[in-house]
């Protein structure tokens, strides 16, 4: 895709988001979206090429797993909060990642943090390790398996060039 086509596609996506946020498809919303997007794109700095290509179907699989984790963990946290007796076994687990991509590690770390009942406490590189606090850490192997699945799907969704996403240090 040429840079002009990519810019046009980005602008159209932003206009679509603008219209979606207003909640009504109308000439006024599309026109104001075009004006707003044009101003933002003209005033924003030139984007740095990251060398990352998003694979839509793989990103959709990642998003579906995230939605499932969101629903399941919300249910678990709600159940724990409503129980008459607290039976929490919280803890922090060191979860090694196989990737050396800071982009993939950051996406996985943010997904963990956005999921109720878990929080990424720290992300270390060389080797890449996530330190994850879990409200219920009864089975650390299950947490490792979930993080590994997130890592696999994020790596599949974010195709990277030879140096994309790697730490500059």
N, C-alpha and C positions, 0 to 999 in steps of 0.2 A: 504494500500500500504506500503510495507516495505521501510525502509530508503534507501536501495540500489536502489530499483526501483524508488523511488522519486528522488534520485540524478541523476540517468540515465535519467529520464524524463526531469528534469531541464536542464541537459546538452544538450539533444536533442533539446529542445525548444530554448536554447541559440544559438546552431549551426544553427537552422532554422532562427533565427533573423539575425545572421551574414550573411547568404546566401542572405536573403531578402534585407539587407542593401547594399550588393554588386550588387544586381539586376540580377544576372545570376547564374543559377544552373550549376556548373561545378565541376569536380574532385578537381581542385585547390582551389576553394572557400570552398568546404566541408572540405578538408584536412586542410586548414589554419584556418577554423572555429573550427575544432576539437582541433588543437594546441592552439589557443587563449583561447578557453573555458577551456581546461585542465589547462593552466597556471593560468587563473583567478580563477578557483575553487580551485586549490592547494594553491594559495597565499591569498585567501580571508579567513577571520576568520570564525569559525564555526558558522553556523546560529543558532539563538535562536528560539526555538519552540514557536510560538505565540498562538497555540491552535485555529487558524482560518482555516476553510475549505472553499474554494471557490466553490460555486455551479455554474457551467458553464452556464446553461440556465438562471438562475436568473441574473448572471453577464451580459449575452447577452442582457437581457431586460433592465438592467441599462445602458449599452452602447448605446442601441438604443434610449432610452430616452435622454441621453446626446447628441447624434448626432442630434436628433430633436431640442433640446434646442439650440445647437450650430448654426444650420442653421437658425432657427427662430429668434434668438437674433442677429445674424449677419445681417440678413435682416433688423430688427428693427433699429439697430445702424446705418447701412448704410443709411436708409431712413431719420433718424434724421440728419445725417451729411450733406446730400444733400438738405435738405429743405432750402428754402430761409430765413425762419424765425425760429429761435430757439424756441421750445416749450418744453423744458426740465422741468421735475418736479422731480429732483433727491432728494434722501433722504436716510436715514439709518433706517432700520427696525430691531427690535429685534425679532428673530424668535426662539421660544423655540423648542427643540427637545425632543422626548419621550425617546430616548436611553440614556443609561449611558455609552455606549461603545465609548471610545476615537477613536477607529479605524473607526467606522461608521461615527462619527461626522467629523473626519478629511477627509474622502473620500467625504462626502457631501460638506464640506467647500471648498475643492479643486475643486470640480466640479463647484461650484458656481463661484469661482474665474476664472476658465478657460472659462466660458461662457461670451461672450462680453456683456458689459453693466452692469455687476454685479461684485461685489467684496466682499469677506468675510473680514471684517475689524477686527473682533475679535471673538474668540471662548472661551466661558466661560464654566466651568463645575460646577456641583453641585448647581443648576440644569444646564443642558446643554442648552446653548443659543448661537445662531449665530447672530452676528450683521452684516447685509448685506447692503452694499451700492448699490443702483440701480439707473441707469441713468434715468429711467422712473419709478417712484413710484406712479403712478396714482391709483393703486389698490393694497394696501398692502395684502389684503386677497388672491389675486392671487399668490403673491410671497410666502405667507405662504403655500398655497396649493401645489405649485411646490416643495418647500423644503420638505414638508411632503411626497410627492410622491418619491422624491429622497431618503429620509431616509428609507421609506418602502422597496424600491428596494435594497438599499445598505444592509439593515439588512437581507433581504432574500438571497442576494448573498454571504454574509460573515457569515457563521455559526460559532458561537463561543462557546468555552468551558466555564466552570463555571467562570473562572477569566480572560479570554482572552480579551485584549483590554481595561481593566479597569485601571483607574489611580491608581498608587501605593501609592498615598497620602491618 
